[in-house]
């Protein structure tokens, strides 16, 4: 009768499905995806100060907005 939602296939989809996606998670996932890890301490480089990330939780996912200033 009702379709079951498909399982998340990657960390971003899993975070969106959890309903708790944060701007910090978005930056960490994006930085890791393009290879911006800091090899000395195995962390991602910090988000540039002149940028912003906003996450709006929606009933069926999340809206992520990026900004440059």
C-alpha positions in Angstrom: 0.0 0.0 0.0 2.7 2.5 1.0 6.1 2.6 -0.6 9.0 2.3 1.8 11.7 5.0 1.3 14.8 3.7 -0.2 17.9 3.2 2.0 20.4 6.1 1.8 23.3 5.2 -0.4 25.9 7.7 0.7 26.7 9.8 3.9 25.0 12.9 2.6 21.7 11.1 1.8 21.9 9.4 5.3 22.4 12.8 7.0 19.5 14.3 5.1 17.3 11.4 5.9 18.1 11.7 9.6 16.5 15.1 9.7 19.5 16.5 11.6 21.8 17.7 8.8 24.0 20.6 9.9 26.0 23.2 8.0 29.2 21.8 9.6 28.3 18.3 8.2 27.6 19.8 4.7 31.1 21.5 4.7 32.9 18.4 6.0 31.3 16.2 3.4 31.9 18.7 0.6 35.5 19.2 1.6 36.2 15.5 1.9 34.6 14.9 -1.5 37.0 17.3 -3.3 40.1 16.4 -1.3 40.4 19.3 1.1 41.5 17.1 4.0 44.4 18.3 6.2 46.8 15.4 6.0 48.6 16.4 9.2 45.7 15.7 11.6 43.3 14.0 9.2 40.6 16.7 9.4 39.0 18.8 6.8 40.2 22.4 6.3 37.9 25.1 7.8 35.2 26.7 5.8 36.3 30.1 4.4 35.1 33.0 6.5 33.5 34.8 3.5 31.1 31.9 2.9 27.9 30.7 4.5 25.9 27.4 4.5 22.3 27.3 5.7 20.3 24.1 6.1 16.5 24.1 6.1 14.9 20.8 7.2 11.9 19.8 5.0 9.4 17.1 5.4 11.0 15.0 2.6 14.6 16.1 2.9 16.6 19.3 3.3 17.4 22.5 1.4 21.0 23.5 1.5 21.9 27.1 0.5 25.4 28.3 -0.1 26.5 32.0 0.0 29.6 34.0 -0.8 30.2 37.4 0.6 
